[in-house]
Amino acid sequence: MEIAPRITVDEKVRFGKPVIKGTRVPVDLILGKLAGGMTYEDVMVEYDLAREDILAALNYAAKSLSEEKIRAIG
């Protein structure tokens, strides 16, 4: 099921984690690689992705975080 442009979830693929459509590459893996210093080009070559796939992963993560609710305790 497509949950965002180019992002899908399927309980039979990577335990239902969000992945790039048509692949088994999880969104969190892409984010981790970029955070670890890989360039877009490095990630694209390593995982056979398009630039649009990486941008979709970043957009999905940004929207997910923007909906997060934080409650102060104490």
N, CA, C and O atoms as CSV, one atom per row, in Angstrom:
chain,resi,resn,atom,element,x,y,z
A,1,MET,N,N,0.848,-1.175,0.000
A,1,MET,CA,C,0.000,0.000,0.000
A,1,MET,C,C,0.895,1.242,0.000
A,1,MET,O,O,1.828,1.351,0.796
A,2,GLU,N,N,0.600,2.152,-0.887
A,2,GLU,CA,C,1.367,3.399,-0.967
A,2,GLU,C,C,0.872,4.358,0.114
A,2,GLU,O,O,-0.304,4.722,0.138
A,3,ILE,N,N,1.779,4.764,1.008
A,3,ILE,CA,C,1.394,5.659,2.104
A,3,ILE,C,C,1.846,7.098,1.861
A,3,ILE,O,O,1.419,8.020,2.556
A,4,ALA,N,N,2.698,7.273,0.883
A,4,ALA,CA,C,3.183,8.592,0.467
A,4,ALA,C,C,3.749,8.402,-0.940
A,4,ALA,O,O,4.003,7.271,-1.353
A,5,PRO,N,N,3.948,9.483,-1.671
A,5,PRO,CA,C,4.521,9.319,-3.004
A,5,PRO,C,C,5.849,8.550,-2.939
A,5,PRO,O,O,6.780,8.951,-2.240
A,6,ARG,N,N,5.915,7.437,-3.684
A,6,ARG,CA,C,7.104,6.577,-3.799
A,6,ARG,C,C,7.418,5.769,-2.540
A,6,ARG,O,O,8.443,5.088,-2.493
A,7,ILE,N,N,6.558,5.831,-1.518
A,7,ILE,CA,C,6.789,5.105,-0.259
A,7,ILE,C,C,5.648,4.115,-0.060
A,7,ILE,O,O,4.477,4.489,-0.138
A,8,THR,N,N,5.989,2.845,0.199
A,8,THR,CA,C,4.963,1.827,0.406
A,8,THR,C,C,5.233,1.039,1.678
A,8,THR,O,O,6.346,1.031,2.205
A,9,VAL,N,N,4.188,0.378,2.156
A,9,VAL,CA,C,4.315,-0.580,3.258
A,9,VAL,C,C,3.590,-1.859,2.865
A,9,VAL,O,O,2.533,-1.835,2.233
A,10,ASP,N,N,4.186,-2.966,3.254
A,10,ASP,CA,C,3.618,-4.281,3.001
A,10,ASP,C,C,4.157,-5.181,4.098
A,10,ASP,O,O,5.371,-5.306,4.264
A,11,GLU,N,N,3.263,-5.806,4.846
A,11,GLU,CA,C,3.706,-6.624,5.974
A,11,GLU,C,C,4.648,-7.751,5.546
A,11,GLU,O,O,5.369,-8.303,6.377
A,12,LYS,N,N,4.647,-8.093,4.264
A,12,LYS,CA,C,5.523,-9.157,3.765
A,12,LYS,C,C,6.889,-8.635,3.303
A,12,LYS,O,O,7.772,-9.418,2.950
A,13,VAL,N,N,7.052,-7.324,3.309
A,13,VAL,CA,C,8.315,-6.710,2.893
A,13,VAL,C,C,8.898,-5.935,4.062
A,13,VAL,O,O,8.309,-4.959,4.529
A,14,ARG,N,N,10.050,-6.371,4.528
A,14,ARG,CA,C,10.761,-5.701,5.622
A,14,ARG,C,C,9.872,-5.486,6.851
A,14,ARG,O,O,9.942,-4.449,7.511
A,15,PHE,N,N,9.034,-6.491,7.145
A,15,PHE,CA,C,8.180,-6.485,8.336
A,15,PHE,C,C,7.239,-5.290,8.395
A,15,PHE,O,O,6.885,-4.828,9.479
A,16,GLY,N,N,6.832,-4.788,7.228
A,16,GLY,CA,C,5.873,-3.689,7.188
A,16,GLY,C,C,6.476,-2.309,7.360
A,16,GLY,O,O,5.744,-1.331,7.511
A,17,LYS,N,N,7.808,-2.211,7.339
A,17,LYS,CA,C,8.450,-0.896,7.447
A,17,LYS,C,C,8.256,-0.128,6.140
A,17,LYS,O,O,8.150,-0.744,5.079
A,18,PRO,N,N,8.207,1.200,6.196
A,18,PRO,CA,C,8.111,1.988,4.964
A,18,PRO,C,C,9.361,1.781,4.098
A,18,PRO,O,O,10.489,1.906,4.575
A,19,VAL,N,N,9.140,1.466,2.833
A,19,VAL,CA,C,10.235,1.252,1.885
A,19,VAL,C,C,9.979,2.055,0.618
A,19,VAL,O,O,8.868,2.525,0.372
A,20,ILE,N,N,11.033,2.201,-0.180
A,20,ILE,CA,C,10.884,2.841,-1.483
A,20,ILE,C,C,10.091,1.896,-2.384
A,20,ILE,O,O,10.398,0.707,-2.473
A,21,LYS,N,N,9.094,2.421,-3.032
A,21,LYS,CA,C,8.197,1.625,-3.881
A,21,LYS,C,C,8.998,0.786,-4.882
A,21,LYS,O,O,9.889,1.294,-5.563
A,22,GLY,N,N,8.666,-0.496,-4.955
A,22,GLY,CA,C,9.309,-1.394,-5.892
A,22,GLY,C,C,10.654,-1.927,-5.431
A,22,GLY,O,O,11.343,-2.617,-6.183
A,23,THR,N,N,11.031,-1.608,-4.188
A,23,THR,CA,C,12.309,-2.078,-3.648
A,23,THR,C,C,12.078,-2.656,-2.257
A,23,THR,O,O,10.953,-2.692,-1.758
A,24,ARG,N,N,13.164,-3.104,-1.647
A,24,ARG,CA,C,13.139,-3.533,-0.250
A,24,ARG,C,C,13.995,-2.582,0.601
A,24,ARG,O,O,14.426,-2.937,1.698
A,25,VAL,N,N,14.231,-1.381,0.082
A,25,VAL,CA,C,15.086,-0.407,0.754
A,25,VAL,C,C,14.238,0.437,1.710
A,25,VAL,O,O,13.402,1.226,1.269
A,26,PRO,N,N,14.457,0.269,3.032
A,26,PRO,CA,C,13.663,1.019,4.008
A,26,PRO,C,C,14.030,2.505,4.046
A,26,PRO,O,O,15.181,2.883,3.826
A,27,VAL,N,N,13.040,3.320,4.326
A,27,VAL,CA,C,13.240,4.763,4.460
A,27,VAL,C,C,14.266,5.050,5.547
A,27,VAL,O,O,15.135,5.901,5.355
A,28,ASP,N,N,14.188,4.362,6.683
A,28,ASP,CA,C,15.122,4.646,7.778
A,28,ASP,C,C,16.567,4.328,7.402
A,28,ASP,O,O,17.487,4.972,7.907
A,29,LEU,N,N,16.782,3.359,6.534
A,29,LEU,CA,C,18.133,3.047,6.074
A,29,LEU,C,C,18.699,4.213,5.263
A,29,LEU,O,O,19.855,4.598,5.441
A,30,ILE,N,N,17.889,4.762,4.385
A,30,ILE,CA,C,18.318,5.898,3.575
A,30,ILE,C,C,18.671,7.079,4.470
A,30,ILE,O,O,19.709,7.714,4.288
A,31,LEU,N,N,17.810,7.369,5.432
A,31,LEU,CA,C,18.062,8.485,6.347
A,31,LEU,C,C,19.347,8.268,7.138
A,31,LEU,O,O,20.136,9.195,7.322
A,32,GLY,N,N,19.550,7.053,7.599
A,32,GLY,CA,C,20.751,6.734,8.357
A,32,GLY,C,C,22.012,6.887,7.531
A,32,GLY,O,O,23.018,7.398,8.024
A,33,LYS,N,N,21.973,6.454,6.292
A,33,LYS,CA,C,23.133,6.578,5.412
A,33,LYS,C,C,23.455,8.043,5.139
A,33,LYS,O,O,24.623,8.433,5.152
A,34,LEU,N,N,22.434,8.852,4.894
A,34,LEU,CA,C,22.651,10.276,4.674
A,34,LEU,C,C,23.186,10.944,5.940
A,34,LEU,O,O,24.103,11.762,5.870
A,35,ALA,N,N,22.621,10.602,7.084
A,35,ALA,CA,C,23.081,11.159,8.359
A,35,ALA,C,C,24.519,10.741,8.660
A,35,ALA,O,O,25.262,11.467,9.320
A,36,GLY,N,N,24.898,9.571,8.170
A,36,GLY,CA,C,26.246,9.073,8.389
A,36,GLY,C,C,27.278,9.663,7.442
A,36,GLY,O,O,28.466,9.365,7.555
A,37,GLY,N,N,26.837,10.491,6.516
A,37,GLY,CA,C,27.772,11.183,5.646
A,37,GLY,C,C,27.779,10.763,4.191
A,37,GLY,O,O,28.499,11.355,3.387
A,38,MET,N,N,26.995,9.756,3.830
A,38,MET,CA,C,26.931,9.387,2.415
A,38,MET,C,C,26.238,10.501,1.637
A,38,MET,O,O,25.338,11.162,2.155
A,39,THR,N,N,26.655,10.701,0.414
A,39,THR,CA,C,26.004,11.685,-0.444
A,39,THR,C,C,24.798,11.045,-1.119
A,39,THR,O,O,24.642,9.824,-1.112
A,40,TYR,N,N,23.954,11.878,-1.696
A,40,TYR,CA,C,22.825,11.359,-2.459
A,40,TYR,C,C,23.337,10.376,-3.517
A,40,TYR,O,O,22.787,9.288,-3.689
A,41,GLU,N,N,24.387,10.775,-4.212
A,41,GLU,CA,C,24.927,9.946,-5.286
A,41,GLU,C,C,25.417,8.602,-4.755
A,41,GLU,O,O,25.196,7.568,-5.387
A,42,ASP,N,N,26.085,8.610,-3.589
A,42,ASP,CA,C,26.547,7.359,-2.984
A,42,ASP,C,C,25.377,6.421,-2.711
A,42,ASP,O,O,25.431,5.233,-3.027
A,43,VAL,N,N,24.332,6.964,-2.126
A,43,VAL,CA,C,23.153,6.164,-1.783
A,43,VAL,C,C,22.479,5.660,-3.058
A,43,VAL,O,O,22.044,4.510,-3.123
A,44,MET,N,N,22.395,6.512,-4.055
A,44,MET,CA,C,21.765,6.117,-5.316
A,44,MET,C,C,22.493,4.939,-5.950
A,44,MET,O,O,21.856,4.005,-6.438
A,45,VAL,N,N,23.819,4.975,-5.948
A,45,VAL,CA,C,24.607,3.894,-6.541
A,45,VAL,C,C,24.522,2.631,-5.685
A,45,VAL,O,O,24.306,1.535,-6.204
A,46,GLU,N,N,24.691,2.791,-4.374
A,46,GLU,CA,C,24.714,1.647,-3.460
A,46,GLU,C,C,23.409,0.861,-3.478
A,46,GLU,O,O,23.428,-0.367,-3.405
A,47,TYR,N,N,22.268,1.557,-3.574
A,47,TYR,CA,C,20.968,0.903,-3.459
A,47,TYR,C,C,20.130,0.969,-4.739
A,47,TYR,O,O,18.947,0.627,-4.723
A,48,ASP,N,N,20.732,1.402,-5.834
A,48,ASP,CA,C,20.050,1.484,-7.125
A,48,ASP,C,C,18.754,2.289,-7.028
A,48,ASP,O,O,17.680,1.818,-7.403
A,49,LEU,N,N,18.881,3.510,-6.518
A,49,LEU,CA,C,17.736,4.401,-6.343
A,49,LEU,C,C,17.884,5.636,-7.213
A,49,LEU,O,O,18.979,5.969,-7.668
A,50,ALA,N,N,16.768,6.306,-7.435
A,50,ALA,CA,C,16.766,7.589,-8.144
A,50,ALA,C,C,16.793,8.713,-7.114
A,50,ALA,O,O,16.421,8.519,-5.957
A,51,ARG,N,N,17.227,9.864,-7.540
A,51,ARG,CA,C,17.249,11.040,-6.651
A,51,ARG,C,C,15.851,11.295,-6.076
A,51,ARG,O,O,15.707,11.680,-4.916
A,52,GLU,N,N,14.832,11.075,-6.897
A,52,GLU,CA,C,13.454,11.280,-6.443
A,52,GLU,C,C,13.094,10.340,-5.293
A,52,GLU,O,O,12.294,10.700,-4.431
A,53,ASP,N,N,13.679,9.139,-5.273
A,53,ASP,CA,C,13.439,8.198,-4.176
A,53,ASP,C,C,14.000,8.747,-2.870
A,53,ASP,O,O,13.353,8.667,-1.826
A,54,ILE,N,N,15.195,9.299,-2.932
A,54,ILE,CA,C,15.819,9.869,-1.732
A,54,ILE,C,C,15.029,11.070,-1.245
A,54,ILE,O,O,14.796,11.220,-0.045
A,55,LEU,N,N,14.621,11.916,-2.161
A,55,LEU,CA,C,13.816,13.083,-1.778
A,55,LEU,C,C,12.475,12.646,-1.187
A,55,LEU,O,O,11.976,13.276,-0.254
A,56,ALA,N,N,11.893,11.578,-1.719
A,56,ALA,CA,C,10.632,11.068,-1.171
A,56,ALA,C,C,10.836,10.562,0.253
A,56,ALA,O,O,9.981,10.774,1.113
A,57,ALA,N,N,11.963,9.895,0.509
A,57,ALA,CA,C,12.260,9.408,1.860
A,57,ALA,C,C,12.413,10.577,2.822
A,57,ALA,O,O,11.889,10.535,3.935
A,58,LEU,N,N,13.117,11.606,2.411
A,58,LEU,CA,C,13.294,12.790,3.258
A,58,LEU,C,C,11.963,13.497,3.510
A,58,LEU,O,O,11.690,13.935,4.628
A,59,ASN,N,N,11.152,13.604,2.484
A,59,ASN,CA,C,9.844,14.249,2.620
A,59,ASN,C,C,8.944,13.450,3.565
A,59,ASN,O,O,8.268,14.022,4.419
A,60,TYR,N,N,8.942,12.128,3.407
A,60,TYR,CA,C,8.138,11.279,4.288
A,60,TYR,C,C,8.588,11.439,5.739
A,60,TYR,O,O,7.752,11.561,6.635
A,61,ALA,N,N,9.890,11.441,5.977
A,61,ALA,CA,C,10.412,11.596,7.336
A,61,ALA,C,C,10.035,12.958,7.912
A,61,ALA,O,O,9.634,13.048,9.073
A,62,ALA,N,N,10.159,14.008,7.122
A,62,ALA,CA,C,9.815,15.349,7.589
A,62,ALA,C,C,8.339,15.443,7.961
A,62,ALA,O,O,7.989,16.014,8.994
A,63,LYS,N,N,7.478,14.883,7.121
A,63,LYS,CA,C,6.042,14.925,7.417
A,63,LYS,C,C,5.706,14.084,8.638
A,63,LYS,O,O,4.852,14.467,9.437
A,64,SER,N,N,6.367,12.946,8.792
A,64,SER,CA,C,6.129,12.094,9.955
A,64,SER,C,C,6.522,12.816,11.234
A,64,SER,O,O,5.798,12.763,12.228
A,65,LEU,N,N,7.659,13.488,11.213
A,65,LEU,CA,C,8.104,14.222,12.395
A,65,LEU,C,C,7.222,15.428,12.691
A,65,LEU,O,O,7.010,15.775,13.852
A,66,SER,N,N,6.715,16.060,11.654
A,66,SER,CA,C,5.881,17.236,11.875
A,66,SER,C,C,4.562,16.873,12.555
A,66,SER,O,O,3.931,17.724,13.181
A,67,GLU,N,N,4.147,15.619,12.434
A,67,GLU,CA,C,2.908,15.162,13.055
A,67,GLU,C,C,3.132,14.595,14.456
A,67,GLU,O,O,2.174,14.280,15.163
A,68,GLU,N,N,4.407,14.464,14.858
A,68,GLU,CA,C,4.733,13.899,16.160
A,68,GLU,C,C,4.306,14.848,17.270
A,68,GLU,O,O,4.491,16.060,17.168
A,69,LYS,N,N,3.742,14.295,18.319
A,69,LYS,CA,C,3.318,15.085,19.463
A,69,LYS,C,C,4.226,14.753,20.647
A,69,LYS,O,O,4.457,13.584,20.955
A,70,ILE,N,N,4.728,15.781,21.296
A,70,ILE,CA,C,5.613,15.599,22.449
A,70,ILE,C,C,4.919,16.198,23.673
A,70,ILE,O,O,4.446,17.334,23.658
A,71,ARG,N,N,4.879,15.395,24.720
A,71,ARG,CA,C,4.255,15.868,25.966
A,71,ARG,C,C,5.316,15.941,27.047
A,71,ARG,O,O,6.099,15.010,27.239
A,72,ALA,N,N,5.326,17.059,27.746
A,72,ALA,CA,C,6.249,17.227,28.871
A,72,ALA,C,C,5.698,16.471,30.082
A,72,ALA,O,O,4.504,16.537,30.374
A,73,ILE,N,N,6.559,15.771,30.765
A,73,ILE,CA,C,6.165,15.025,31.960
A,73,ILE,C,C,6.885,15.647,33.154
A,73,ILE,O,O,8.096,15.864,33.131
A,74,GLY,N,N,6.116,15.920,34.178
A,74,GLY,CA,C,6.769,16.413,35.392
A,74,GLY,C,C,6.247,17.667,35.895
A,74,GLY,O,O,6.725,18.171,36.911
